[in-house]
Amino acid sequence: MTTIYHNSRCGKSRTALKALEEAGIDVEVVEYLKAPPTADKIRTLLRKLNIKPLELIRTKEAVFREHFAGKPLSDEEYIQAMVDYPILIERPVVIIGDTAWIARDAETLEAIAKRLGG
């Protein structure tokens, strides 16, 4: 199963979902702003992405600048920030099994399609 953490208001997220669907890939859509992930789900996502919490955060979001910019936070504090403010989670994130990608560009989408045999 392929899963996408999707924000329908984001152009890159819409583009990624459309590309996956046009490639004939069955996609489970997680609208993470409507159903925010738990801290455990974010930890799992970070492991699959193989990145640190700060790398999954949209640091240009107003809520980040207002509440977190310039503050020395631990990884757990960044995870909690994403739980409290899911808008901070970078998108789109595509998950296949134990691997995930932040799929913001055509090259990443092509790599995902190849992985799926498309």
Phi, psi and omega in degrees: 000138176255133181239143174234128169278112195237140171237109186295345179272354182262124180299318180293325178292316177298318179298316180296314180298316179298317180298318179295315180294319179293335177279001178080020182271129176285118188240130170271122182263124176251109177274087191292344175282330178275328180227080184301142179288154175283170176300320179296320178295322178293319177300317178297316178299317179298320178297317181293327177280338183061048179225167175276156181307318181300331180288346179263357185264138175276095186286350179269355177295143180303319182296327177292312181299321182288322189251336192231337185302134177079000179261135178282099182255150175281167177303318180296324177292323175294319177299315179297324177300320179290327175294314183288326183228079184299342176301339180286343183287127178299147180216159353277151174247126179251132183238130173228110180060238182264012182235144178220157179223146166272108192260068183263359182221162183298323181298318179293318178297322177294320178297321178294315180299320178296319180299327181271003177083017182264000000 
